[in-house]
Amino acid sequence: MKQWYIYKDDEVQGPFTAEELEGQISRTTQVCPTGSEDWVKAEEIEKLKPLFSENKPAAPPKSEKFSESKTEQKKNRQDSSQENNPSVLPTLKNLHLITRQASNDDLKRELEEFWEEYDRSEQRIIRNEMTNRGIWPEKEESEEQSVL
């Protein structure tokens, strides 16, 4: 019987059978089958699809905000802060959530198009997520240090 690891509450949990995952995961929960290192959204696994209630709408895509330029993100955070919105998360914590929910393609696009707009702490968050997924590009050490 196939088992799955899940990434939840900032840690890897499991392994679980598909039946054990019912009620523990959402469509966007990152899952990885045992024996693999590939993390994907639970909704991408056919066997896990029955675990989601069809009455609930899918979560809105998180990658839209991720692809905004750094300037647009800062402006949006400032606008939200000015409205005293208590649900606004601190910048780095928000980036942690966004990177975990972003697709591999979105992360690669951020690296290629917007990398220089991020400060060192933000770059580290994105790099760690890409490394965890095994999609961080192999570069010579001197090149890699310039990206940090």
C-alpha positions as CSV (number, residue, x, y, z in Angstrom):
1,M,0.0,0.0,0.0
2,K,1.4,3.4,-1.0
3,Q,2.2,5.8,1.7
4,W,2.7,9.6,1.7
5,Y,4.6,12.2,3.6
6,I,3.0,15.6,4.0
7,Y,4.4,19.0,4.7
8,K,2.2,20.6,7.3
9,D,2.8,23.1,10.1
10,D,6.4,23.7,8.9
11,E,7.4,20.1,9.2
12,V,7.5,16.8,7.3
13,Q,4.9,14.4,8.7
14,G,4.2,10.8,8.0
15,P,4.2,8.4,6.3
16,F,0.4,8.0,6.0
17,T,-1.8,5.9,3.9
18,A,-4.3,7.7,1.7
19,E,-7.1,6.8,4.1
20,E,-5.2,8.3,7.0
21,L,-4.8,11.5,5.2
22,E,-8.5,12.1,5.0
23,G,-9.3,15.3,6.9
24,Q,-5.6,16.2,7.3
25,I,-4.9,17.6,3.9
26,S,-6.3,20.2,1.6
27,R,-5.9,20.4,-2.2
28,T,-2.8,22.5,-1.8
29,T,-1.0,20.5,0.9
30,Q,2.4,19.4,-0.4
31,V,2.7,15.6,-0.5
32,C,5.5,13.2,-1.4
33,P,5.2,9.5,-1.9
34,T,7.5,7.2,0.1
35,G,10.6,6.4,-1.9
36,S,10.5,9.7,-3.8
37,E,11.8,13.2,-3.3
38,D,9.2,14.9,-5.5
39,W,6.8,17.2,-3.6
40,V,3.5,18.1,-5.3
41,K,0.2,19.5,-4.4
42,A,-2.2,16.8,-3.1
43,E,-4.7,17.8,-5.8
44,E,-2.2,16.6,-8.5
45,I,-2.4,13.0,-7.2
46,E,-5.3,11.1,-8.7
47,K,-5.6,8.6,-5.7
48,L,-5.8,11.5,-3.2
49,K,-8.5,13.5,-5.1
50,P,-11.4,11.6,-3.4
51,L,-10.2,12.9,0.0
52,F,-11.4,16.4,-0.9
53,S,-15.0,17.5,-0.5
54,E,-16.3,18.5,-3.9
55,N,-18.6,21.0,-2.2
56,K,-15.6,23.1,-1.2
57,P,-14.1,25.4,-3.8
58,A,-10.4,25.0,-4.6
59,A,-8.1,27.5,-3.0
60,P,-7.3,30.6,-5.2
61,P,-4.0,30.3,-7.0
62,K,-1.2,31.6,-4.8
63,S,1.3,32.0,-7.6
64,E,-0.3,35.2,-8.9
65,K,0.9,37.3,-6.0
66,F,4.2,35.5,-6.1
67,S,4.9,36.7,-9.6
68,E,4.3,40.3,-8.8
69,S,7.4,42.5,-8.8
70,K,9.0,43.3,-5.5
71,T,7.8,46.9,-5.8
72,E,4.2,45.8,-6.3
73,Q,4.4,43.4,-3.3
74,K,5.8,46.2,-1.0
75,K,3.0,48.6,-2.2
76,N,0.3,46.0,-1.5
77,R,1.7,45.3,1.9
78,Q,1.8,49.0,2.8
79,D,-1.7,49.5,1.5
80,S,-2.9,46.5,3.7
81,S,-1.0,47.8,6.7
82,Q,-2.5,51.2,6.4
83,E,-6.0,49.6,6.6
84,N,-4.9,48.0,9.9
85,N,-5.7,44.6,8.5
86,P,-4.8,42.1,11.3
87,S,-4.5,39.2,8.8
88,V,-1.4,40.7,7.1
89,L,1.6,38.5,7.8
90,P,5.1,39.7,8.3
91,T,7.0,39.8,5.0
92,L,9.3,36.8,5.6
93,K,6.6,34.6,7.0
94,N,4.4,35.5,4.1
95,L,7.2,34.6,1.7
96,H,7.7,31.2,3.4
97,L,4.0,30.4,2.8
98,I,4.1,31.7,-0.8
99,T,7.2,29.7,-1.7
100,R,5.8,26.5,-0.2
101,Q,2.6,26.9,-2.3
102,A,4.2,28.0,-5.5
103,S,4.8,25.7,-8.4
104,N,8.3,24.7,-9.4
105,D,7.9,26.8,-12.6
106,D,6.9,29.8,-10.5
107,L,10.0,29.4,-8.3
108,K,12.2,29.1,-11.3
109,R,10.7,32.2,-12.9
110,E,11.4,34.1,-9.7
111,L,15.0,33.0,-9.8
112,E,15.4,34.0,-13.5
113,E,13.4,37.3,-13.5
114,F,13.2,38.8,-10.1
115,W,16.1,37.4,-8.1
116,E,18.0,40.7,-7.8
117,E,14.9,42.4,-6.4
118,Y,14.9,40.2,-3.3
119,D,17.1,41.0,-0.3
120,R,19.5,38.3,1.1
121,S,16.9,36.9,3.6
122,E,14.3,36.5,1.0
123,Q,16.7,34.9,-1.5
124,R,17.6,32.4,1.2
125,I,14.0,31.4,1.7
126,I,13.4,30.9,-2.0
127,R,16.7,29.0,-2.4
128,N,15.9,26.7,0.5
129,E,12.5,25.8,-1.0
130,M,14.1,25.2,-4.4
131,T,16.8,23.1,-2.8
132,N,14.3,21.1,-0.8
133,R,12.4,20.3,-4.0
134,G,15.7,19.5,-5.9
135,I,15.2,22.3,-8.4
136,W,18.0,24.6,-7.3
137,P,20.2,25.0,-10.4
138,E,23.7,23.4,-10.1
139,K,26.1,26.3,-10.4
140,E,29.8,26.7,-9.7
141,E,30.5,27.9,-6.2
142,S,31.6,31.3,-7.2
143,E,28.4,31.9,-9.2
144,E,26.3,30.5,-6.3
145,Q,27.8,33.0,-3.8
146,S,26.8,35.9,-6.0
147,V,23.2,34.6,-6.0
148,L,23.2,34.4,-2.2
